[in-house]
Amino acid sequence: MVRDLRFAVRQLSKAPGFTIAAVTVLALGIGVNTAVFSLVNTLFFAPPAYAKPHDMVQLFSQDKKDPKKFRGFSYPTYRDIREQNTVFSDTMAYNLALVGLGQKGDTRRAFGAVVSSNYFSVLGVPLARGRAFLPEEETPGRNAPVAIVSYSYWQKHDLDPTVLGSQVLINGRPFTIVGITPKGFAGTLQILSPEVWLPMSVYDQVANDFGSKNKTSMDDRNGTPLRILGRLKLGMTAAAAKPALEGLAANLEKAYPVAEKNQTFITAPVSRIAVSTNPTAASGVKSIAPLLLGMAVVVLLVACLNLANMLLARGTARRKEIAIRLALGGTRWRIVRQLLSEGFVLALLGGAGGLILGLWSSDLLIGSMRKFMPFEIVWSTGANPAILAATFGFCLLGTLMFALGPGRMCSDVAGNFYRVTRSSLCRSRSRSLCLPQPLCSCAARAKLRPSIAG
Amino acid sequence: MKSTELTAEESTNEFDGNGFAPLIRLAGVTKVFLTDEVETHALSGIHLDIREGEYISISGPSGCGKTTLLSILGLLDTASDGSYALKGHEVANLSFAERARVRNREIGFIFQSFNLIGDLTVFENVELPLTYRGTSASDRKALVTAALERVGMAHRAKHLPSQLSGGQQQRVAVARALAGRPAILLADEPTGNLDSHNGEAVMHLLRELHQGGATICMVTHDERFAQHADRTVHLFDGRVVEDRIAA
């Protein structure tokens, strides 16, 4: 195999025009796949940027009489659940709000997360700089003008250490930046991230109607603006937690028969892409993954078909060499393996180009999207092991797609040795001609059109 | 000179006069190329025994079937009918992969146009059949070096074929055929692309190899070179018309 690869490198280096064209075609095909895989991997498979994600669940409030109906939670209900539940080691609450962020005359829309004070501790995420919110900053109506900004916000300010402690205008009101989230942190979502986190106490000041039809005060039990996430106790499972949560909901219904009427609590895995009160809201989104990958593979397939044609043309020019190898005892598989090795070297070169192209184009796309999208995009486009493994996989897949067919066809010179090696004498004949050289001339003399021999 | 035309009875005997099976035995071999309207009989009922250590030349006019016969002997092509036994084993109906294996182990080819692979060095060209055989690297090195020394080309081992003269290329091709110590060397017009001086040198080399015990079957249309062999088989219109053993 090493010998085959060495010969492949030698062959390709002797045909720089072909190699450059082939690598470019492959780089485009593999690059698209790498970029799409990077997106799909981040969205659906990469571990989220918080601790022990398997222990985290989202709590949903379901209507017992109409199980398809769900709603959020009020702050008082959140407090009751946090204090009375027996299944979570801790719970936190949050909601997203669209806020105006920036200086006078330079205000832009941005997503903010209004969170309970234990938001970062429940997620197990230490801040890059500064502190998390204090319990007293959570109290509704206290209006604590403090904010935690994202790492990319800090990056936009050139990682200036004085950002911590400085003021930022949110909906025209000054907030003091007390913390900066770590790099790559996107809250509970993947890719789309809030740019600023605010304490629950300022909810009434900054919240808009995003995610709720009727705006109510934070301490109103009839309001339902919050989503609740809980970290299950050690050894606790979602199934085991179910009766306890149903009991808790029943107790709350007894205590607050109007506000909590017909409500029960269920858990579901934390959604990576949706902020919804309905656990089924994002259930169909995963089907996007195979669709996206399928579209990318089609691009790779088109690239491979182009390359297969190029290899076929090249293989035709090398039929004499292949015929000699077969005559010397090389089996067809051995010849195909050698041609596959050449394809693999091409695929590796194309894969390297595709990786660079894919990551570069992803960075370019994210950079351009950041300019006009109202949310932060947290997408690590670096070449992590999953991306490298996937790119290598695309190289292998590509090799099989573009090199196997031509390899098999070009190695099929059985019985044609003399026709191939003396092609100058039989060049005018069609591919189906299989006569040895002396008979070629005989056949020509007899004005025959021989079709097959051996 | 003794002239014989083999009959079917003689050729299909399992043992020769000394009680040994011949290295190669062709019995009733025919080769027919099918065309749209016509059957072209390239070989018709060839009976031929080649014994170990023999040096045989096959000659005849252009288009008489020499190369077709050599292709069948070298398992590069299959006969339309008849049997072909190599070392006592029937090989006419082997699969493509089995024929490749037998070809690799038992047959060494020397071609008119050398057929060296231009992108491989002299050493790598000679090494190629051994690589396909699965010979270990150290054994390959020893065998290739010995073969190149035998043809006087060891000093050009790192050169590419394009850096060699025609005569040198043919000597490398001989080394490639020899390296695997095959049962028989098949030479197809080995002097056809060489000037007379180099042609004589190659014939001298083949003679030396034969004297060293090699079995050689050479196709040539040049009577001068045919005389180098101990036995001359003459083909005409796909039939053996003369089989002479040098006195």
Chai-1 contact restraints between the chains, C-beta under 6 A:
chainA,res_idxA,chainB,res_idxB,connection_type,confidence,min_distance_angstrom,max_distance_angstrom,comment,restraint_id
A,E321,B,I117,contact,1.0,0.0,6.0,A-B,restraint_1
A,I324,B,N115,contact,1.0,0.0,6.0,A-B,restraint_2
A,A327,B,L76,contact,1.0,0.0,6.0,A-B,restraint_3
A,A327,B,F109,contact,1.0,0.0,6.0,A-B,restraint_4
A,L328,B,L128,contact,1.0,0.0,6.0,A-B,restraint_5
A,L328,B,P129,contact,1.0,0.0,6.0,A-B,restraint_6
A,G329,B,A100,contact,1.0,0.0,6.0,A-B,restraint_7
A,G329,B,R103,contact,1.0,0.0,6.0,A-B,restraint_8
A,G329,B,N104,contact,1.0,0.0,6.0,A-B,restraint_9
A,G329,B,P129,contact,1.0,0.0,6.0,A-B,restraint_10
A,G329,B,Y132,contact,1.0,0.0,6.0,A-B,restraint_11
A,G330,B,Y132,contact,1.0,0.0,6.0,A-B,restraint_12
A,T331,B,A97,contact,1.0,0.0,6.0,A-B,restraint_13
A,T331,B,A100,contact,1.0,0.0,6.0,A-B,restraint_14
A,A414,B,F96,contact,1.0,0.0,6.0,A-B,restraint_15
A,G415,B,D77,contact,1.0,0.0,6.0,A-B,restraint_16
A,F417,B,L76,contact,1.0,0.0,6.0,A-B,restraint_17
A,Y418,B,T67,contact,1.0,0.0,6.0,A-B,restraint_18
A,T421,B,N115,contact,1.0,0.0,6.0,A-B,restraint_19
A,L435,B,F33,contact,1.0,0.0,6.0,A-B,restraint_20
A,P436,B,T67,contact,1.0,0.0,6.0,A-B,restraint_21
A,P436,B,T68,contact,1.0,0.0,6.0,A-B,restraint_22
A,P438,B,S62,contact,1.0,0.0,6.0,A-B,restraint_23
A,P438,B,G63,contact,1.0,0.0,6.0,A-B,restraint_24
A,P438,B,T67,contact,1.0,0.0,6.0,A-B,restraint_25
A,L439,B,A42,contact,1.0,0.0,6.0,A-B,restraint_26
A,C442,B,G63,contact,1.0,0.0,6.0,A-B,restraint_27
A,L448,B,T35,contact,1.0,0.0,6.0,A-B,restraint_28
A,R449,B,D36,contact,1.0,0.0,6.0,A-B,restraint_29
A,P450,B,F33,contact,1.0,0.0,6.0,A-B,restraint_30
A,P450,B,T35,contact,1.0,0.0,6.0,A-B,restraint_31
A,A453,B,F33,contact,1.0,0.0,6.0,A-B,restraint_32
A,G454,B,D77,contact,1.0,0.0,6.0,A-B,restraint_33
A,G454,B,T78,contact,1.0,0.0,6.0,A-B,restraint_34
